[in-house]
Amino acid sequence: MEGPVIGSRLRRWLQNPYKILSWIGLGRGATFLDIGCGRGFLTIPAAYLVGPEGRIYAVDKSEKYLDELDARIRSLGLGNVKLLKTDASELDGVPDQGVDRACMMLSLHHIDEREKALLTLRDKMRKDSSLLVVDPIRGRMLGHGTDPAEMLKLFERLGYRLSLYRKGLITYTAIFAV
Ligand SMILES: C[S@@+](CC[C@H](N)C(=O)[O-])C[C@H]1O[C@@H](n2cnc3c(N)ncnc32)[C@H](O)[C@@H]1O
């Protein structure tokens, strides 16, 4: 899935990252956690939005993607991004109650220990913070994806309160308050 299409202009046109981040009101000075950041589709726009007084934690288990993202961040001179090689179920290096906004952009269906990851994440989120989830709908994209109804139930059982839900043709979007 991560490949030429995912970083392309076409993708940015289909899924404008600034528009997506506006749904969770990401603004200056905020701390943002990107879980399964890949090559930084949301990480880099988020770094511009939060500005030098904000902080980005970009988490991935893949060294390869983190190395690529590191090179991009350096070439752009962004000093507010911390890259962390850790599993979503551990989030090592992310401070407890330290996150204002978080996202799982096309990464939820990759995470094996989903319940553990959501419990770990909840501990990282401040009061009145929010989480954006965009994931493929199971069965509509070559075996990738999660079942939205199942996921909404799981999030709610673990203490996430749904504040927005939209189902598209291929992906669904949910925003949760914590
Ligand atoms: C489809 S890519 C999406 C990347 C990026 N969010 C985007 O929208 O372009 C999924 C990413 O999640 C990462 N990932 C998968 N399972 C993970 C886990 N358990 N913990 C951390 N990262 C994980 C993968 O390495 C990959 O970079």
The ligand as a Gaussian input file, in Angstrom:
#p B3LYP/6-31G(d) Opt

LIG

0 1
 C       -0.516000       2.157000       4.879000
 S        0.799000       2.852000       5.755000
 C        0.163000       4.475000       6.107000
 C        1.261000       5.481000       6.305000
 C        0.791000       6.921000       6.516000
 N       -0.001000       7.071000       7.704000
 C        0.046000       7.427000       5.314000
 O       -1.158000       7.702000       5.427000
 O        0.683000       7.535000       4.254000
 C        0.749000       2.063000       7.360000
 C        1.961000       2.367000       8.232000
 O        1.739000       1.834000       9.541000
 C        2.937000       1.259000       9.998000
 N        2.603000       0.253000      11.008000
 C        1.973000      -0.919000      10.795000
 N        1.788000      -1.580000      11.948000
 C        2.335000      -0.817000      12.915000
 C        2.479000      -0.975000      14.327000
 N        2.006000      -2.063000      14.963000
 N        3.104000       0.002000      15.015000
 C        3.594000       1.108000      14.373000
 N        3.492000       1.302000      13.037000
 C        2.870000       0.359000      12.322000
 C        3.585000       0.694000       8.738000
 O        4.972000       0.487000       8.889000
 C        3.247000       1.772000       7.725000
 O        4.227000       2.769000       7.683000

